[in-house]
Each structure stands twice: as C-alpha cells, then as structure tokens.
Amino acid sequence: MITKEQAIEAIKEVKHPAIDRTLLDLGIVKHVSADEEKVYVTFAFPFPSIPIADTLISSISQPLQAIGATVLVDMVLMTEEEKQKFLQMEQEAWTGLEE
C-alpha cells in the first residue's frame, strides 16, 4: 500500500525543466492522493495548451512508478491567482529549456 506521504516524498524534488523550482512549488502538481497502489495526481497548468505537458506528467509518473504506484492523472487549468503566482516564480527562476 502506498500512502499520500510516500507519493509526495517520491516527487518532492522533481523540477520543471526550464524553471529552477519543483513542480510542487510551482503549483503544477496541485493535488496528490493515494488509494492502495494507485496514486492520483492533479496537474494544474497556467494555459490550455502546454507543449511540455507530457514531459511534466512523465517526470512525476516515473518516480511514482518506481515505488510501485499506478499513476492516474487529471489535468485542470490554474485559477487566475494560481497562474499569477506561477508566472511570478517563472520570471524569478527561469533557466530556459535545454536543447
């Protein structure tokens, strides 16, 4: 059985590839819950079409799968307040995508 705490521990250091912040800090990982071997992750994106959405989801899914979890993903848009907070952090910590 995987707990919510174990799931969060597994993903807490996963950083955005172009912003020097974790996906948890940025609010992209909005909610995590666990039930037996399933981990439910809600991703909140600032805009409807994020080119690296699959990359971000994969970067969270891999460490969860490594602890034996089946990952179930939901995607939502950030609220205006969440988006402004995200954009502020992005501006402060932008590193750019590696080619």
mmCIF file of the C-alpha atoms, coordinates in Angstrom:
data_MODEL
# 
_entry.id   MODEL 
# 
loop_
_atom_site.group_PDB 
_atom_site.id 
_atom_site.type_symbol 
_atom_site.label_atom_id 
_atom_site.label_alt_id 
_atom_site.label_comp_id 
_atom_site.label_asym_id 
_atom_site.label_entity_id 
_atom_site.label_seq_id 
_atom_site.pdbx_PDB_ins_code 
_atom_site.Cartn_x 
_atom_site.Cartn_y 
_atom_site.Cartn_z 
_atom_site.occupancy 
_atom_site.B_iso_or_equiv 
_atom_site.pdbx_formal_charge 
_atom_site.auth_seq_id 
_atom_site.auth_comp_id 
_atom_site.auth_asym_id 
_atom_site.auth_atom_id 
_atom_site.pdbx_PDB_model_num 
ATOM 1  C CA . MET A 1 1  ? 0.000  0.000  0.000   1.00 0.00 ? 1  MET A CA 1 
ATOM 2  C CA . ILE A 1 2  ? 1.303  3.444  -0.961  1.00 0.00 ? 2  ILE A CA 1 
ATOM 3  C CA . THR A 1 3  ? 0.434  6.433  1.194   1.00 0.00 ? 3  THR A CA 1 
ATOM 4  C CA . LYS A 1 4  ? -0.018 10.036 0.122   1.00 0.00 ? 4  LYS A CA 1 
ATOM 5  C CA . GLU A 1 5  ? 3.087  10.897 2.151   1.00 0.00 ? 5  GLU A CA 1 
ATOM 6  C CA . GLN A 1 6  ? 5.168  8.289  0.296   1.00 0.00 ? 6  GLN A CA 1 
ATOM 7  C CA . ALA A 1 7  ? 3.904  9.607  -3.034  1.00 0.00 ? 7  ALA A CA 1 
ATOM 8  C CA . ILE A 1 8  ? 4.777  13.197 -2.162  1.00 0.00 ? 8  ILE A CA 1 
ATOM 9  C CA . GLU A 1 9  ? 8.189  12.107 -0.877  1.00 0.00 ? 9  GLU A CA 1 
ATOM 10 C CA . ALA A 1 10 ? 8.850  10.398 -4.229  1.00 0.00 ? 10 ALA A CA 1 
ATOM 11 C CA . ILE A 1 11 ? 8.072  13.536 -6.270  1.00 0.00 ? 11 ILE A CA 1 
ATOM 12 C CA . LYS A 1 12 ? 9.023  16.424 -3.993  1.00 0.00 ? 12 LYS A CA 1 
ATOM 13 C CA . GLU A 1 13 ? 12.353 17.096 -5.740  1.00 0.00 ? 13 GLU A CA 1 
ATOM 14 C CA . VAL A 1 14 ? 11.091 16.898 -9.346  1.00 0.00 ? 14 VAL A CA 1 
ATOM 15 C CA . LYS A 1 15 ? 11.917 20.215 -11.006 1.00 0.00 ? 15 LYS A CA 1 
ATOM 16 C CA . HIS A 1 16 ? 10.471 21.957 -14.012 1.00 0.00 ? 16 HIS A CA 1 
ATOM 17 C CA . PRO A 1 17 ? 12.899 21.585 -16.948 1.00 0.00 ? 17 PRO A CA 1 
ATOM 18 C CA . ALA A 1 18 ? 13.036 25.352 -17.617 1.00 0.00 ? 18 ALA A CA 1 
ATOM 19 C CA . ILE A 1 19 ? 12.287 26.871 -14.205 1.00 0.00 ? 19 ILE A CA 1 
ATOM 20 C CA . ASP A 1 20 ? 14.514 26.288 -11.193 1.00 0.00 ? 20 ASP A CA 1 
ATOM 21 C CA . ARG A 1 21 ? 11.584 25.264 -8.979  1.00 0.00 ? 21 ARG A CA 1 
ATOM 22 C CA . THR A 1 22 ? 9.862  21.975 -8.208  1.00 0.00 ? 22 THR A CA 1 
ATOM 23 C CA . LEU A 1 23 ? 6.534  21.140 -9.808  1.00 0.00 ? 23 LEU A CA 1 
ATOM 24 C CA . LEU A 1 24 ? 5.026  21.141 -6.318  1.00 0.00 ? 24 LEU A CA 1 
ATOM 25 C CA . ASP A 1 25 ? 6.382  24.641 -5.560  1.00 0.00 ? 25 ASP A CA 1 
ATOM 26 C CA . LEU A 1 26 ? 5.115  25.949 -8.891  1.00 0.00 ? 26 LEU A CA 1 
ATOM 27 C CA . GLY A 1 27 ? 1.623  24.608 -8.216  1.00 0.00 ? 27 GLY A CA 1 
ATOM 28 C CA . ILE A 1 28 ? 1.713  22.451 -11.343 1.00 0.00 ? 28 ILE A CA 1 
ATOM 29 C CA . VAL A 1 29 ? 1.195  19.409 -9.125  1.00 0.00 ? 29 VAL A CA 1 
ATOM 30 C CA . LYS A 1 30 ? -1.955 20.644 -7.453  1.00 0.00 ? 30 LYS A CA 1 
ATOM 31 C CA . HIS A 1 31 ? -3.203 17.569 -5.636  1.00 0.00 ? 31 HIS A CA 1 
ATOM 32 C CA . VAL A 1 32 ? -1.884 14.126 -4.747  1.00 0.00 ? 32 VAL A CA 1 
ATOM 33 C CA . SER A 1 33 ? -3.838 11.301 -3.158  1.00 0.00 ? 33 SER A CA 1 
ATOM 34 C CA . ALA A 1 34 ? -3.263 7.585  -2.794  1.00 0.00 ? 34 ALA A CA 1 
ATOM 35 C CA . ASP A 1 35 ? -5.512 4.554  -2.565  1.00 0.00 ? 35 ASP A CA 1 
ATOM 36 C CA . GLU A 1 36 ? -3.838 1.155  -2.221  1.00 0.00 ? 36 GLU A CA 1 
ATOM 37 C CA . GLU A 1 37 ? -1.383 1.039  -5.156  1.00 0.00 ? 37 GLU A CA 1 
ATOM 38 C CA . LYS A 1 38 ? -2.969 3.905  -7.089  1.00 0.00 ? 38 LYS A CA 1 
ATOM 39 C CA . VAL A 1 39 ? -1.709 7.472  -6.887  1.00 0.00 ? 39 VAL A CA 1 
ATOM 40 C CA . TYR A 1 40 ? -3.946 10.207 -8.222  1.00 0.00 ? 40 TYR A CA 1 
ATOM 41 C CA . VAL A 1 41 ? -2.177 13.367 -9.369  1.00 0.00 ? 41 VAL A CA 1 
ATOM 42 C CA . THR A 1 42 ? -3.938 16.545 -10.456 1.00 0.00 ? 42 THR A CA 1 
ATOM 43 C CA . PHE A 1 43 ? -1.827 18.748 -12.695 1.00 0.00 ? 43 PHE A CA 1 
ATOM 44 C CA . ALA A 1 44 ? -2.758 22.416 -12.939 1.00 0.00 ? 44 ALA A CA 1 
ATOM 45 C CA . PHE A 1 45 ? -1.447 24.223 -15.998 1.00 0.00 ? 45 PHE A CA 1 
ATOM 46 C CA . PRO A 1 46 ? -1.443 28.010 -16.491 1.00 0.00 ? 46 PRO A CA 1 
ATOM 47 C CA . PHE A 1 47 ? -2.689 27.767 -20.085 1.00 0.00 ? 47 PHE A CA 1 
ATOM 48 C CA . PRO A 1 48 ? -4.794 25.247 -22.051 1.00 0.00 ? 48 PRO A CA 1 
ATOM 49 C CA . SER A 1 49 ? -2.036 24.054 -24.402 1.00 0.00 ? 49 SER A CA 1 
ATOM 50 C CA . ILE A 1 50 ? 1.302  23.449 -22.715 1.00 0.00 ? 50 ILE A CA 1 
ATOM 51 C CA . PRO A 1 51 ? 3.839  21.979 -25.176 1.00 0.00 ? 51 PRO A CA 1 
ATOM 52 C CA . ILE A 1 52 ? 5.739  20.146 -22.421 1.00 0.00 ? 52 ILE A CA 1 
ATOM 53 C CA . ALA A 1 53 ? 2.688  18.818 -20.543 1.00 0.00 ? 53 ALA A CA 1 
ATOM 54 C CA . ASP A 1 54 ? 3.552  15.205 -21.404 1.00 0.00 ? 54 ASP A CA 1 
ATOM 55 C CA . THR A 1 55 ? 7.138  15.743 -20.250 1.00 0.00 ? 55 THR A CA 1 
ATOM 56 C CA . LEU A 1 56 ? 5.970  17.185 -16.926 1.00 0.00 ? 56 LEU A CA 1 
ATOM 57 C CA . ILE A 1 57 ? 3.498  14.345 -16.381 1.00 0.00 ? 57 ILE A CA 1 
ATOM 58 C CA . SER A 1 58 ? 6.167  11.784 -17.218 1.00 0.00 ? 58 SER A CA 1 
ATOM 59 C CA . SER A 1 59 ? 8.661  13.414 -14.832 1.00 0.00 ? 59 SER A CA 1 
ATOM 60 C CA . ILE A 1 60 ? 6.172  12.903 -11.990 1.00 0.00 ? 60 ILE A CA 1 
ATOM 61 C CA . SER A 1 61 ? 4.927  9.485  -13.111 1.00 0.00 ? 61 SER A CA 1 
ATOM 62 C CA . GLN A 1 62 ? 8.390  7.871  -13.292 1.00 0.00 ? 62 GLN A CA 1 
ATOM 63 C CA . PRO A 1 63 ? 9.346  8.203  -9.592  1.00 0.00 ? 63 PRO A CA 1 
ATOM 64 C CA . LEU A 1 64 ? 5.849  7.128  -8.568  1.00 0.00 ? 64 LEU A CA 1 
ATOM 65 C CA . GLN A 1 65 ? 6.009  4.056  -10.775 1.00 0.00 ? 65 GLN A CA 1 
ATOM 66 C CA . ALA A 1 66 ? 9.433  3.310  -9.277  1.00 0.00 ? 66 ALA A CA 1 
ATOM 67 C CA . ILE A 1 67 ? 7.767  2.879  -5.854  1.00 0.00 ? 67 ILE A CA 1 
ATOM 68 C CA . GLY A 1 68 ? 5.159  0.561  -7.361  1.00 0.00 ? 68 GLY A CA 1 
ATOM 69 C CA . ALA A 1 69 ? 2.327  3.009  -7.969  1.00 0.00 ? 69 ALA A CA 1 
ATOM 70 C CA . THR A 1 70 ? -0.164 3.038  -10.771 1.00 0.00 ? 70 THR A CA 1 
ATOM 71 C CA . VAL A 1 71 ? -0.441 6.721  -11.667 1.00 0.00 ? 71 VAL A CA 1 
ATOM 72 C CA . LEU A 1 72 ? -3.779 8.256  -12.616 1.00 0.00 ? 72 LEU A CA 1 
ATOM 73 C CA . VAL A 1 73 ? -3.637 11.798 -13.960 1.00 0.00 ? 73 VAL A CA 1 
ATOM 74 C CA . ASP A 1 74 ? -6.170 14.597 -14.086 1.00 0.00 ? 74 ASP A CA 1 
ATOM 75 C CA . MET A 1 75 ? -5.483 17.972 -15.705 1.00 0.00 ? 75 MET A CA 1 
ATOM 76 C CA . VAL A 1 76 ? -7.053 21.314 -14.849 1.00 0.00 ? 76 VAL A CA 1 
ATOM 77 C CA . LEU A 1 77 ? -6.325 24.957 -15.545 1.00 0.00 ? 77 LEU A CA 1 
ATOM 78 C CA . MET A 1 78 ? -4.875 27.110 -12.798 1.00 0.00 ? 78 MET A CA 1 
ATOM 79 C CA . THR A 1 79 ? -7.093 29.742 -11.252 1.00 0.00 ? 79 THR A CA 1 
ATOM 80 C CA . GLU A 1 80 ? -6.126 33.317 -12.076 1.00 0.00 ? 80 GLU A CA 1 
ATOM 81 C CA . GLU A 1 81 ? -4.478 33.661 -8.655  1.00 0.00 ? 81 GLU A CA 1 
ATOM 82 C CA . GLU A 1 82 ? -2.512 30.408 -9.100  1.00 0.00 ? 82 GLU A CA 1 
ATOM 83 C CA . LYS A 1 83 ? -1.454 31.494 -12.589 1.00 0.00 ? 83 LYS A CA 1 
ATOM 84 C CA . GLN A 1 84 ? -0.146 34.847 -11.347 1.00 0.00 ? 84 GLN A CA 1 
ATOM 85 C CA . LYS A 1 85 ? 1.851  33.117 -8.609  1.00 0.00 ? 85 LYS A CA 1 
ATOM 86 C CA . PHE A 1 86 ? 3.246  30.659 -11.185 1.00 0.00 ? 86 PHE A CA 1 
ATOM 87 C CA . LEU A 1 87 ? 4.196  33.457 -13.612 1.00 0.00 ? 87 LEU A CA 1 
ATOM 88 C CA . GLN A 1 88 ? 5.981  35.344 -10.823 1.00 0.00 ? 88 GLN A CA 1 
ATOM 89 C CA . MET A 1 89 ? 8.031  32.260 -9.887  1.00 0.00 ? 89 MET A CA 1 
ATOM 90 C CA . GLU A 1 90 ? 8.717  31.570 -13.569 1.00 0.00 ? 90 GLU A CA 1 
ATOM 91 C CA . GLN A 1 91 ? 10.084 35.088 -14.016 1.00 0.00 ? 91 GLN A CA 1 
ATOM 92 C CA . GLU A 1 92 ? 12.296 34.783 -10.927 1.00 0.00 ? 92 GLU A CA 1 
ATOM 93 C CA . ALA A 1 93 ? 13.708 31.343 -11.690 1.00 0.00 ? 93 ALA A CA 1 
ATOM 94 C CA . TRP A 1 94 ? 13.679 30.936 -15.489 1.00 0.00 ? 94 TRP A CA 1 
ATOM 95 C CA . THR A 1 95 ? 16.649 28.935 -16.759 1.00 0.00 ? 95 THR A CA 1 
ATOM 96 C CA . GLY A 1 96 ? 15.391 28.026 -20.245 1.00 0.00 ? 96 GLY A CA 1 
ATOM 97 C CA . LEU A 1 97 ? 14.843 24.654 -21.831 1.00 0.00 ? 97 LEU A CA 1 
ATOM 98 C CA . GLU A 1 98 ? 17.912 22.606 -22.672 1.00 0.00 ? 98 GLU A CA 1 
ATOM 99 C CA . GLU A 1 99 ? 18.173 21.648 -26.330 1.00 0.00 ? 99 GLU A CA 1 
# 
